[in-house]
Amino acid sequence: MKKVVNLFIFNLIFSSLIYNCSNSNDNIADDNSEIVDDSSYLVMRWDGTLFEIGNNTATISTYGSIDGISSSFSVIYNAVVTTKSSIYIIDREFTAGDSSIIVYNRNTNLSTKTVLDLSNPSFGDFPVLTTLDWDENSESLIGIVASNGGYPESISHVIQIDPLSLKVTNLEINLGQKYIISTTLLNSKLFASSVKPSNYQFEDLIEIDLKDKTYKSLNFNLKNTITKLTSNPLNNLIFCYSLGTTGINPNPDLPLLGNSAEPFILNITNGEYKKLLPDTDTGILSRTSKPFYDESSGNNASFMFTRDFSGIMEYNSENSEITFIDGSNWDELKGVEKCILTSIRK
């Protein structure tokens, strides 16, 4: 069941969240009317099984599967990106040292797996693909390649990947020794969060200009590590999570290994940030899965939990509305890595 609440009055009514049906004018469902879905989320489990989750009923059903995914998927932070026609997934074979991209065709439901050619000497020894984003302007994939198997001391480079041939082009942007854990593309600029190699604490949020081939650090006065970045291209806002050292299941020494996290909005234009649920203990169900921005609804969607809720949180930056899709009965997704891939309009 979907529950909806306005951000400005969240603290007053969290204990009695309002039930919402999207086809009701006053957001209150008639007891005699049937709740129907006007869209659904496509979610992938770590083994490639796809599930469809209704946005209003919260019902879950099997949608299909993506073949060829190895066990390494669950430890890659920015492993999935989706377009209108395809889903692209980073897959790595740690024993062989290869980086592959699995392409799932949403029209045919067929998938192919291609090993990337990362033999460019500039990438160093044992280069691996660590992040992936879709650039609507160039209609290509943008990724980060890290040397030495992607370990914290790696040197990171920005690349472009042809979505059809999967040919790799070096964009000649050397980020130096940056351990990148999350990225999002916003109006031809790639934003990346990095942590310190020594202790995995927050190091930097950088803005990478793909046209000028330059990058710079952004000052948001953030103390905790931020991850799970996604963005709204219409208002220069980045939705993310700040990993906590207190709250639900924290890990103060290694926050990347804890579940405590707070949802944030970062305003790239003015450098301001805002906590979305400031007085509520929150956490993330999946440390490495990436949130999804749905153009059709304007919602940023992610798996999260509070002390009273577990499921998908939707945040709409246009009207500051927060919506919860209850996942307490999603037995198929419990205890495994999962990722929101895309939204399916009815």
C-alpha positions as CSV (number, residue, x, y, z in Angstrom):
1,M,0.0,0.0,0.0
2,K,1.2,3.5,-0.8
3,K,1.5,6.1,1.9
4,V,2.1,9.8,1.1
5,V,3.1,12.7,3.2
6,N,4.2,16.3,2.6
7,L,7.7,17.1,3.6
8,F,6.8,20.2,5.5
9,I,4.3,18.5,7.8
10,F,6.1,15.1,8.0
11,N,7.2,15.5,11.6
12,L,3.6,16.0,12.7
13,I,1.9,13.1,11.0
14,F,4.5,10.4,10.5
15,S,2.8,8.1,13.0
16,S,-0.4,8.3,11.0
17,L,0.7,8.5,7.4
18,I,-2.1,9.3,4.9
19,Y,-3.1,6.6,2.5
20,N,-2.9,7.8,-1.1
21,C,-4.5,6.6,-4.3
22,S,-3.2,8.4,-7.3
23,N,-6.5,8.4,-9.2
24,S,-8.4,10.2,-6.3
25,N,-8.6,13.9,-6.5
26,D,-8.3,14.5,-2.7
27,N,-5.6,11.8,-2.2
28,I,-8.0,9.8,0.1
29,A,-9.1,6.4,-1.3
30,D,-12.8,5.6,-1.1
31,D,-13.3,2.5,1.0
32,N,-15.5,1.0,-1.7
33,S,-13.1,1.8,-4.6
34,E,-10.4,-0.5,-5.8
35,I,-6.8,0.7,-5.6
36,V,-5.1,0.4,-9.0
37,D,-1.6,1.0,-10.2
38,D,-0.9,3.7,-12.8
39,S,2.8,2.6,-13.0
40,S,5.2,0.1,-11.5
41,Y,8.8,-0.2,-10.7
42,L,11.1,-2.8,-12.3
43,V,13.4,-4.2,-9.7
44,M,16.3,-6.6,-10.1
45,R,17.6,-9.0,-7.5
46,W,21.3,-9.8,-7.4
47,D,20.8,-13.1,-9.4
48,G,19.2,-11.2,-12.3
49,T,15.6,-12.0,-11.5
50,L,13.3,-9.1,-12.4
51,F,10.3,-8.1,-10.3
52,E,7.5,-5.6,-11.0
53,I,6.2,-3.6,-8.0
54,G,2.9,-1.6,-8.3
55,N,3.3,2.0,-7.3
56,N,-0.1,2.2,-5.5
57,T,-0.9,-1.4,-4.5
58,A,2.7,-2.4,-3.6
59,T,2.1,-5.8,-5.1
60,I,5.1,-7.7,-6.4
61,S,5.2,-10.1,-9.3
62,T,7.9,-11.8,-11.3
63,Y,8.7,-9.9,-14.6
64,G,11.5,-11.9,-16.1
65,S,15.2,-12.4,-15.7
66,I,18.6,-11.2,-17.0
67,D,21.1,-13.9,-17.8
68,G,24.8,-13.8,-17.2
69,I,25.1,-11.9,-14.0
70,S,28.0,-13.1,-11.7
71,S,28.1,-12.9,-8.0
72,S,30.2,-9.8,-8.1
73,F,27.2,-7.7,-9.0
74,S,26.3,-7.2,-5.3
75,V,29.5,-5.4,-4.5
76,I,29.6,-2.8,-7.4
77,Y,28.1,0.5,-6.3
78,N,27.0,2.0,-9.6
79,A,26.3,-1.2,-11.5
80,V,23.0,-0.4,-13.3
81,V,21.8,2.3,-15.7
82,T,18.6,2.2,-17.8
83,T,17.3,3.9,-21.0
84,K,14.0,3.7,-22.7
85,S,15.0,0.7,-24.7
86,S,17.8,-1.0,-22.7
87,I,19.2,-1.8,-19.3
88,Y,23.0,-1.8,-18.9
89,I,24.7,-3.7,-16.1
90,I,28.4,-3.7,-15.0
91,D,29.6,-7.3,-14.4
92,R,33.0,-8.2,-13.2
93,E,34.9,-11.5,-13.0
94,F,37.3,-10.9,-10.2
95,T,39.3,-14.0,-11.0
96,A,39.8,-13.1,-14.6
97,G,40.0,-9.4,-14.0
98,D,37.6,-8.6,-16.8
99,S,34.9,-6.0,-16.9
100,S,31.8,-6.7,-18.9
101,I,28.5,-5.0,-19.7
102,I,25.3,-6.9,-19.9
103,V,22.7,-5.3,-22.2
104,Y,19.1,-6.3,-21.6
105,N,16.8,-5.3,-24.4
106,R,13.5,-4.2,-22.9
107,N,11.6,-4.9,-26.1
108,T,12.8,-8.4,-26.7
109,N,13.6,-9.4,-23.1
110,L,16.9,-10.8,-24.4
111,S,20.3,-10.0,-22.9
112,T,23.9,-10.1,-24.3
113,K,27.2,-9.9,-22.4
114,T,30.3,-8.2,-23.8
115,V,33.8,-8.0,-22.3
116,L,35.1,-4.4,-22.5
117,D,38.4,-3.6,-24.1
118,L,40.2,-1.6,-21.4
119,S,43.7,-2.2,-22.7
120,N,44.5,1.5,-23.1
121,P,47.9,2.0,-21.4
122,S,46.6,5.2,-19.7
123,F,44.3,3.1,-17.6
124,G,47.2,1.4,-15.8
125,D,47.4,-2.2,-14.7
126,F,44.3,-4.4,-14.1
127,P,41.7,-1.6,-15.0
128,V,38.1,-2.3,-14.2
129,L,34.8,-0.4,-14.8
130,T,33.5,0.9,-11.5
131,T,30.5,3.2,-12.4
132,L,28.1,3.7,-15.3
133,D,25.7,6.5,-16.3
134,W,23.6,7.4,-19.3
135,D,24.3,10.7,-21.1
136,E,21.1,11.7,-22.9
137,N,22.8,14.5,-24.8
138,S,25.4,12.3,-26.5
139,E,23.3,9.2,-26.3
140,S,26.2,7.3,-24.9
141,L,27.3,5.6,-21.6
142,I,29.7,7.5,-19.3
143,G,31.8,5.4,-16.9
144,I,34.8,5.5,-14.6
145,V,37.7,3.1,-15.0
146,A,40.0,2.5,-12.0
147,S,43.4,0.8,-12.1
148,N,44.6,-2.0,-9.9
149,G,41.2,-3.8,-9.8
150,G,39.4,-0.8,-8.4
151,Y,41.0,-0.9,-5.0
152,P,41.1,2.3,-2.9
153,E,44.6,3.3,-4.1
154,S,43.5,3.2,-7.8
155,I,43.8,6.0,-10.3
156,S,40.4,6.8,-11.9
157,H,39.7,7.9,-15.5
158,V,36.5,9.0,-17.2
159,I,35.4,7.1,-20.4
160,Q,32.7,7.1,-22.9
161,I,31.1,3.8,-24.2
162,D,29.1,3.4,-27.4
163,P,25.8,1.9,-26.4
164,L,25.6,-0.4,-29.5
165,S,29.2,-1.5,-30.1
166,L,30.3,-1.0,-26.5
167,K,33.6,0.5,-27.8
168,V,35.5,2.4,-25.1
169,T,36.8,5.9,-25.7
170,N,39.2,7.6,-23.2
171,L,37.8,11.1,-22.5
172,E,41.3,12.1,-21.2
173,I,40.0,13.1,-17.8
174,N,42.4,11.8,-15.1
175,L,40.8,12.1,-11.6
176,G,43.9,10.9,-9.8
177,Q,43.7,8.7,-6.8
178,K,40.0,8.9,-6.2
179,Y,38.0,6.1,-4.7
180,I,34.6,6.8,-6.4
181,I,31.6,5.1,-4.8
182,S,28.7,6.9,-6.5
183,T,28.0,9.0,-9.6
184,T,25.2,10.8,-11.3
185,L,25.0,12.7,-14.6
186,L,23.4,16.1,-14.7
187,N,23.3,18.3,-17.8
188,S,26.6,17.1,-19.3
189,K,28.4,17.1,-15.9
190,L,29.3,14.0,-13.9
191,F,29.0,14.3,-10.2
192,A,31.0,11.8,-8.2
193,S,31.3,11.1,-4.5
194,S,34.7,9.7,-3.2
195,V,36.0,8.4,0.1
196,K,39.4,8.4,1.7
197,P,41.4,5.2,0.8
198,S,42.7,5.0,4.4
199,N,39.5,4.8,6.3
200,Y,36.6,5.1,3.8
201,Q,35.4,8.3,5.4
202,F,34.0,11.1,3.2
203,E,36.6,12.8,1.1
204,D,35.0,14.8,-1.8
205,L,32.1,15.5,-4.0
206,I,33.5,16.5,-7.4
207,E,31.9,18.0,-10.5
208,I,33.4,16.7,-13.8
209,D,32.7,18.8,-16.9
210,L,32.6,16.4,-19.8
211,K,32.9,19.1,-22.4
212,D,35.8,21.1,-20.9
213,K,37.4,17.9,-19.6
214,T,38.0,19.5,-16.2
215,Y,36.8,18.8,-12.6
216,K,36.5,20.6,-9.3
217,S,35.6,19.9,-5.7
218,L,32.2,21.2,-4.4
219,N,31.9,22.5,-0.9
220,F,28.7,21.4,0.8
221,N,30.3,21.3,4.3
222,L,29.3,17.7,4.5
223,K,31.0,15.5,7.1
224,N,29.5,12.1,6.4
225,T,30.0,10.0,3.3
226,I,27.4,10.5,0.6
227,T,26.3,7.8,-1.7
228,K,23.5,6.6,-3.9
229,L,23.4,9.7,-6.0
230,T,20.7,10.4,-8.6
231,S,19.6,13.7,-10.1
232,N,16.7,15.8,-11.5
233,P,17.9,17.6,-14.7
234,L,15.1,20.1,-14.4
235,N,16.1,21.8,-11.2
236,N,19.8,21.0,-10.6
237,L,19.1,18.9,-7.6
238,I,20.9,15.8,-6.5
239,F,19.2,13.2,-4.4
240,C,21.5,11.2,-2.2
241,Y,22.0,9.4,1.1
242,S,24.5,10.5,3.8
243,L,25.8,7.5,5.7
244,G,25.3,7.9,9.4
245,T,27.5,7.1,12.4
246,T,24.4,6.8,14.7
247,G,20.8,5.7,14.2
248,I,19.8,2.3,12.7
249,N,22.6,-0.3,12.3
250,P,25.5,2.3,12.0
251,N,29.2,1.5,11.6
252,P,31.0,4.6,12.9
253,D,34.5,3.4,11.9
254,L,33.5,2.1,8.5
255,P,30.2,3.8,7.5
256,L,30.3,2.1,4.1
257,L,29.6,-1.2,5.9
258,G,26.7,0.2,8.0
259,N,23.0,0.6,7.1
260,S,22.4,4.0,8.8
261,A,21.8,6.7,6.2
262,E,19.8,9.9,5.8
263,P,18.2,11.0,2.6
264,F,19.4,14.5,1.4
265,I,18.9,16.9,-1.4
266,L,21.9,18.9,-2.7
267,N,21.3,22.1,-4.6
268,I,24.2,22.4,-7.2
269,T,23.3,25.9,-8.0
270,N,23.6,27.5,-4.6
271,G,25.6,24.9,-2.6
272,E,22.8,24.3,-0.1
273,Y,21.6,21.0,1.2
274,K,18.6,19.8,3.1
275,K,17.7,16.7,5.2
276,L,14.5,15.2,4.0
277,L,13.6,13.3,7.2
278,P,15.6,15.2,9.9
279,D,13.9,13.8,13.0
280,T,13.5,10.2,11.8
281,D,16.1,7.3,12.1
282,T,16.5,6.0,8.6
283,G,18.6,3.4,6.8
284,I,19.3,1.9,3.4
285,L,18.3,-1.6,2.5
286,S,20.9,-1.9,-0.1
287,R,24.3,-0.2,0.2
288,T,25.3,-0.5,-3.5
289,S,22.1,-0.2,-5.4
290,K,21.4,3.1,-7.1
291,P,18.2,5.2,-6.8
292,F,16.1,5.9,-9.8
293,Y,14.8,9.2,-11.2
294,D,11.5,8.8,-13.0
295,E,11.0,11.5,-15.6
296,S,7.3,10.8,-15.9
297,S,6.4,11.4,-12.3
298,G,9.4,13.5,-11.2
299,N,10.1,11.1,-8.3
300,N,13.4,9.9,-7.0
301,A,12.9,6.3,-5.8
302,S,15.1,4.3,-3.5
303,F,15.0,1.3,-1.1
304,M,15.1,2.5,2.5
305,F,13.7,1.8,5.9
306,T,12.8,3.5,9.2
307,R,12.0,1.9,12.6
308,D,8.4,1.5,11.4
309,F,8.7,1.1,7.6
310,S,10.6,-0.9,5.0
311,G,10.2,-0.5,1.2
312,I,10.6,2.2,-1.5
313,M,10.6,5.9,-0.7
314,E,9.7,8.3,-3.5
315,Y,10.7,12.0,-3.2
316,N,9.3,14.6,-5.6
317,S,11.4,17.7,-5.5
318,E,8.8,19.8,-7.4
319,N,6.1,19.6,-4.6
320,S,8.3,18.3,-1.7
321,E,6.1,15.2,-1.4
322,I,7.4,12.0,0.1
323,T,5.7,8.8,-0.7
324,F,6.3,5.4,0.9
325,I,5.5,2.1,-0.9
326,D,5.3,-0.6,1.8
327,G,7.6,-3.6,1.2
328,S,7.0,-5.6,4.3
329,N,5.5,-8.4,2.2
330,W,8.2,-8.6,-0.4
331,D,9.7,-11.9,0.7
332,E,11.3,-12.3,-2.7
333,L,13.6,-9.3,-2.0
334,K,14.5,-9.9,1.6
335,G,18.2,-10.4,2.5
336,V,19.6,-9.8,-1.0
337,E,21.0,-7.0,-3.0
338,K,18.4,-5.3,-5.1
339,C,18.3,-2.4,-7.5
340,I,15.5,-0.2,-8.9
341,L,16.0,-0.2,-12.7
342,T,13.2,1.8,-14.2
343,S,9.5,2.7,-14.1
344,I,6.9,1.1,-16.3
345,R,3.9,3.3,-17.2
346,K,0.5,1.6,-17.5
